[in-house]
């Protein structure tokens, strides 16, 4: 990730308890901006584990998905473009 030289935009969500409700090392879901040449994009990043998001509950996964949907897709940070292919 460091090779992309990301700019931290904001921390979207922090989980401070395990699935069992005990204190844990905080799991941060962060939003970064990356520019490569003239192309700019956003990256949502959470600290990796053996299983993606394996250290958080299903409820937290759904909550993070709603946050990402609202911040990225509903606020216009992600703009989908349609590409036409010539035959």
Secondary structure as UniProt FT lines:
FT   HELIX           2..4
FT   STRAND          7..17
FT   TURN            19..20
FT   STRAND          23..36
FT   TURN            37..38
FT   STRAND          39..46
FT   TURN            52..55
FT   HELIX           58..68
FT   HELIX           69..73
FT   TURN            74..76
//
